[in-house]
Amino acid sequence: MEQKARRTFSDEFKTRAVELCRTSGKSVAEVAKDLGVANSGLRVWLKQSEVDAGRGPAGALTTAERAELAQLRKENRVLKEEREILKKAAVGSTGHRNAAWSVSAGV
């Protein structure tokens, strides 16, 4: 069974969908059906817009904070990978340097 490709929506589309929910007098389900999106997706967009406006639950991350967190996690992962590579290179380099020193010192 083939999986459907996950659709992505622009920030502008999401913003307009949220505005439509708030101003049209239609239910979330009706607006979602009209736009061809899932009810749950539209509800997530509505909830996130509340957080972005400062009306969300305490500790909820705004869209900008979420983007920054994702960027920092990616950077952290890259730095950990680089550190592991350097550790392995140092172990290999140290082993060669000691062996060369031992041979030249006549040990």
C-alpha positions as CSV (number, residue, x, y, z in Angstrom):
1,M,0.0,0.0,0.0
2,E,1.4,3.4,-1.0
3,Q,1.5,6.2,1.5
4,K,0.3,9.6,0.5
5,A,2.9,12.2,0.2
6,R,2.7,14.6,3.1
7,R,1.4,18.0,2.0
8,T,2.9,21.2,3.3
9,F,1.2,24.5,3.5
10,S,2.8,28.0,3.5
11,D,2.7,30.2,6.5
12,E,0.5,32.6,4.6
13,F,-2.1,29.8,3.8
14,K,-2.1,28.8,7.5
15,T,-2.6,32.4,8.6
16,R,-5.5,33.0,6.2
17,A,-7.1,29.7,7.2
18,V,-7.0,30.7,10.8
19,E,-8.5,34.1,10.0
20,L,-11.2,32.4,8.0
21,C,-12.1,30.2,11.0
22,R,-12.3,33.3,13.3
23,T,-14.3,35.6,11.0
24,S,-16.5,33.3,8.8
25,G,-18.8,32.1,11.6
26,K,-18.3,28.5,10.2
27,S,-17.1,25.7,12.4
28,V,-13.5,24.4,12.2
29,A,-14.8,21.3,10.4
30,E,-16.6,23.3,7.8
31,V,-13.6,25.6,7.1
32,A,-11.3,22.5,7.0
33,K,-13.5,20.8,4.5
34,D,-13.8,23.9,2.3
35,L,-10.0,24.3,2.3
36,G,-9.3,20.6,1.8
37,V,-7.3,20.2,5.0
38,A,-7.6,17.9,8.0
39,N,-9.6,19.2,11.0
40,S,-6.8,18.2,13.3
41,G,-4.3,20.2,11.3
42,L,-6.5,23.3,11.3
43,R,-7.0,23.0,15.0
44,V,-3.2,22.8,15.5
45,W,-2.8,26.0,13.5
46,L,-5.5,27.8,15.6
47,K,-3.8,26.7,18.8
48,Q,-0.4,27.8,17.6
49,S,-1.8,31.2,16.5
50,E,-3.0,31.7,20.1
51,V,0.4,30.8,21.5
52,D,2.1,33.2,19.0
53,A,-0.3,35.9,20.1
54,G,0.7,35.4,23.7
55,R,-2.6,33.8,24.8
56,G,-1.4,30.2,25.0
57,P,-0.7,28.1,28.0
58,A,2.3,28.9,30.1
59,G,5.5,27.4,28.7
60,A,4.2,26.9,25.2
61,L,6.7,27.7,22.5
62,T,5.9,30.3,19.8
63,T,6.6,29.5,16.2
64,A,9.8,31.5,16.3
65,E,11.0,29.7,19.4
66,R,10.2,26.3,17.8
67,A,12.2,27.2,14.7
68,E,15.1,28.4,16.9
69,L,15.0,25.2,19.0
70,A,15.0,23.0,15.9
71,Q,18.0,25.0,14.5
72,L,19.9,24.7,17.8
73,R,19.2,20.9,18.0
74,K,20.5,20.4,14.5
75,E,23.6,22.5,15.3
76,N,24.1,20.5,18.5
77,R,23.9,17.2,16.6
78,V,26.5,18.4,14.1
79,L,28.8,19.6,16.8
80,K,28.6,16.2,18.6
81,E,29.3,14.4,15.3
82,E,32.3,16.6,14.7
83,R,33.6,16.0,18.2
84,E,33.4,12.3,17.8
85,I,35.3,12.5,14.5
86,L,38.0,14.6,16.2
87,K,38.2,12.1,19.1
88,K,38.7,9.2,16.7
89,A,41.3,11.2,14.8
90,A,43.2,12.1,18.0
91,V,43.2,8.4,19.1
92,G,44.6,7.3,15.8
93,S,47.1,10.2,15.6
94,T,48.3,9.6,19.2
95,G,48.8,5.9,18.5
96,H,50.9,6.7,15.4
97,R,52.9,9.4,17.1
98,N,53.8,7.2,20.1
99,A,54.8,4.3,17.8
100,A,57.0,6.7,15.7
101,W,58.6,8.1,18.8
102,S,59.4,4.7,20.2
103,V,61.1,3.6,17.0
104,S,63.2,6.8,16.6
105,A,64.1,6.7,20.3
106,G,65.5,3.2,19.9
107,V,63.1,1.6,22.4
